[in-house]
Amino acid sequence: MSERLSVHIGEHAEDSVEIVIDIKLPGESYRGYFISLEEWKIGNAVPAD
């Protein structure tokens, strides 16, 4: 994982929290993932395009 981590608070809805991370996969470059939290549990994890 890269040293960068972003947290989006209230971007999609007033009570929304989304974590954005970059992960280096074997044989590939870094790939970003958007992870939304719902009631402090992972609700959805989507790879960035």
N, C-alpha and C positions, 0 to 999 in steps of 0.2 A: 504494500500500500504506500502511496506517496505521503509526504509529510503534510499535504494540504487537505483540509477538511472544511467544507462550507455547511452552514446551517441556515436554512431559509425559514423564518418565522413569520407567519401571517401573510405569506405571498399569495397563496391560492384561496385561503379563507382566513377569517380572523383568528381561528383557533388551530390553524394548520402548522405542522412542523415537518420539514423535509431536510434530510442529511444528504450531502453530495460528496462522494468519495471517488478517488482514482485508485484502481487496483491494477497491478502489473501481472498479467497472466503469462504462464510459461510459453515461450516462443512468440509472444506478442508484445506490443507496446502497451502503455497504460490505457485503460478503458474506464470511463466515468460511469457511475451508477447513482441514480436518484432513489433514495429510500424514504418513503413517507411513514410517519408515525401516527398511529391511531390509538388513543388511550394508552400511550407510552409503550405500545407494542408495534412491531413492524407490520405495516398494513400492506405495503406494496414495494417491490424493488424492481426498478426498470433500468436496463442499460441505456446509456446515452448514445445517440446516433452520431 
